């Protein structure tokens, strides 16, 4: 398994779908790292304390040459499925934090 990795900013209903499905999806990056290629995006390491989000591990290695600390998973890698404009990888959620 690769990880831990974490994501922040996903609303609780999306987090629940990720936990139930065991899949994490990603669209094409926008803003600074803009690309036309759909990618699952995350941060490397453990979920910081006091932050809403989730920590996970995956059997899928991240892309080579990612921005340090910001792994991505895109098409062409074993274990990455692209369907309907989204990249998807299998994940196992280790910890989830929902702040009220």
ABEGO torsion letter per residue (X at the ends): XBOBBBBBGBBAAAAAAAAAAGBBBBBBBBEAABBABBBBBBBBEBBBBGBBEBBBBBABBBBBGBBBGBBBBBBGBBGBBBBGGBBBBBBBBABBBBBX
